[in-house]
């Protein structure tokens, strides 16, 4: 059980949810500087614009290193604040308050390192696939310090909107200049170079950026959904469409559950749905008939001209799943070793299966436990962005094998963990009363 007085003091160190409120209540310029810094750097990470910047020679360091360097000022800021105040409230707050999912993530790190000792573990490419989950844990911990340095929820929402706009812009460019980011003959994808990857990180970004409570941000929410829908339609990602539908369902459920005027909220959602459907249909026909990307082989072209949409990827993915299940059956408990999935004829496009074939039953159950504990933590704190974010990750993990090494997922997850503390109202009130009563 967390110490009541300690947690009360630690929660007071978190910035208010509103940027304007933070500026009114504090003359300290550092939260403002950190917020501006976050607005300049985090959209590059969330949109994975650092990948083409590195590839084209504009970024001299690898994106993985850039992410850690970009997050380091937030960690240093928290450490310096604690040194100045002569306590360790900010330094240990993210780990102590979020220990359940972080311990589950640490278990995944342990299984990956132990699995690296198996003879069939994949040590090629400098061993990067061995240490990728360890890297992910470090990124999550570093990102969890961002809200302690001035990054507010409204700031995170603004960063999300900017990130989606960057991805949408890169996708538009990829349509009209095929081969810029995605390989020639591949579906347009934007910065990431992979259509399904771009769709997934965009829906995750949207989930963390939507406002699930305010009635004054209808246009903002509509913009988030419109950009995410454009990206999903533009990438022609079927898994992305399912993830977006999951997000819209979660958003609708949360708004209806929390509203005090059900009839009016239903009207708002109905109008928004009609607008989004109109935007989606218009986007489909526009992209199918006015862009060179893919030509008559484009899924959008085939969809709008009553032709077979599937390009053979469904059969190849089913084969990859069947092959993965056969390998799991050969070693269901221990697995074949960290990174072993890289040696398969085709990656499974399913993180649950990849965890199992790599690190056996502990890896599979560890990942499910990690997601379950994350959803539980966000749920008891009634933090809607975190709940929707994990729901999208649950669905996305069934169609993607790289959620745990997506820097967009890792950084957003760390930020949301700490931001959720400011919304844990029942606990804040309970700990405040306990702290006041303490001698």
Secondary structure, DSSP 8 states (H G I E B T S, - for coil): ---HHHHHHHHHTS--S-HHHHHHH---SHHHHHHHHHHHHHHHHHTTHHHHHHHTTSS-S-HHHHHHHHHHHHHHHHHHHHHHHTS-HHHHHHHHHTHHHHHHHHHHHHHHHHHTTSTT----GGGTTTSHHHHHHHHHHHHTTGGGGT--HHHHHHHHHHHHHHHHHHHHHHHHSTTSSS-TTS----TTS-HHHHHHHHHHHHHHH--SS-SS-HHHHHHHHHHHHHHHHHHT-HHHHHHHHHHHHHHHHHHHHH-S-HHHHHHHHHHHHHHHHHHHHHHHHHHHHH--TTGGGSHHHHHHTT-----SHHHHHHHHHHHHHHHHHHSTTT-S-TTGGGGSSS--S-HHHHHHHHHHHHHHHHHHHHHHHHHHHHHHTT-HHHHHHHHHHHHHTTT-S-GGG-HHHHHHHHHHHHHGGGG-HHHHHHHHHHHHH--
